[in-house]
């Protein structure tokens, strides 16, 4: 399963980014996920939960922000955001498109739980 490997690499990065003491306080891992990455967000969250259960990171969960796909036409320079996959420029119908965003899979932020939970 594709998502399992990705969940594993996210986990590896998180482990490298926090100390052993901080690990148990990790609450959210904010991810930016492009629509073209081919990753199913629900599936990725599920896999991540599965691999962190019974580890020091068991309280951690993914907060996935889905990024729209943005193309730029190489011919006329028109930029447009797509929902369904389109492979022609909306302006000039050229198929020569450059992907500006949509393939990303980035860890944006690792959020730790506050020591004092005063806001609850
Ligand atoms: Zn065009």
Boltz pocket constraint, residues with backbone or C-beta under 6 A from the ligand:
constraints:
  - pocket:
      binder: B
      contacts: [[A, 73], [A, 74], [A, 75], [A, 76], [A, 77], [A, 78], [A, 89], [A, 90], [A, 91], [A, 92], [A, 93], [A, 94]]
      max_distance: 6.0
